[in-house]
């Protein structure tokens, strides 16, 4: 049991001494840039698809004479616009 305690103490000491060296290699800015790039790429795919679905719903509503087709059309246009903006912002 004493050996395990000593091994854990040595491991913690090594970890404390190595944290500054590891922290220099991993920067917060790099991680944030990676996450934002992924979010931009996903948004560039999802928003246009949702926009097309909204325009399709508007077309169906207009063809059947239902209420709210204008709102659905506007939501579709906004979705496509957001997708275009996300696509331009996600490029390096």
C-alpha positions in Angstrom: 0.0 0.0 0.0 2.9 2.3 0.8 4.2 1.8 -2.8 1.0 2.9 -4.4 1.0 6.0 -2.2 4.6 6.8 -3.2 3.8 6.2 -6.9 0.8 8.6 -6.7 2.9 11.2 -5.0 5.6 11.0 -7.7 2.9 11.1 -10.5 1.3 14.2 -9.0 4.6 15.9 -8.7 5.5 15.2 -12.3 2.1 16.4 -13.4 2.5 19.7 -11.4 5.9 20.2 -13.0 4.7 19.4 -16.5 1.4 21.5 -16.6 3.1 24.8 -17.6 4.9 23.0 -20.5 1.6 21.4 -21.7 -0.3 24.6 -21.2 2.0 26.5 -23.6 1.3 24.0 -26.3 -2.5 24.2 -26.0 -3.8 27.7 -26.4 -7.3 28.8 -25.6 -7.4 30.9 -28.8 -6.6 27.8 -30.9 -9.3 25.8 -29.2 -11.9 28.6 -29.6 -11.0 29.0 -33.2 -11.5 25.3 -33.9 -14.9 25.2 -32.1 -16.1 28.4 -33.9 -15.0 26.9 -37.3 -17.0 23.7 -36.6 -20.0 25.7 -35.5 -19.8 27.9 -38.7 -19.6 24.8 -40.9 -22.5 23.1 -39.2 -24.6 26.3 -39.4 -23.7 26.7 -43.1 -25.3 23.3 -43.7 -28.3 23.4 -41.3 -29.7 26.9 -41.9 -30.1 26.5 -45.7 -31.8 23.2 -45.3 -34.2 24.6 -42.7 -34.7 27.6 -45.1 -35.7 25.2 -47.9 -38.0 23.4 -45.6 -39.7 26.7 -44.6 -40.1 27.7 -48.3 -41.5 24.3 -49.0 -44.0 24.7 -46.2 -44.9 28.1 -47.5 -45.5 26.8 -51.0 -47.7 24.0 -49.6 -49.6 26.6 -47.5 -50.1 28.9 -50.4 -51.3 26.1 -52.7 -53.9 24.8 -50.2 -55.1 28.3 -49.3 -54.1 28.1 -45.6 -53.2 30.9 -43.3 -49.6 31.8 -42.3 -47.9 31.2 -45.6 -46.3 34.6 -45.5 -44.7 33.9 -42.1 -43.3 30.6 -43.3 -41.9 32.2 -46.5 -40.2 34.8 -44.4 -38.7 32.2 -42.0 -37.4 30.3 -45.0 -35.8 33.3 -46.5 -34.2 34.2 -43.2 -32.9 30.6 -42.8 -31.2 30.7 -46.2 -29.7 34.1 -45.5 -28.3 32.9 -42.2 -26.8 29.9 -43.9 -25.1 32.1 -46.5 -23.7 34.4 -43.8 -22.5 31.4 -41.8 -20.8 30.0 -44.8 -19.0 33.2 -45.5 -17.9 33.6 -41.9 -16.7 30.0 -41.5 -14.1 30.3 -44.3 -10.6 31.1 -43.2 
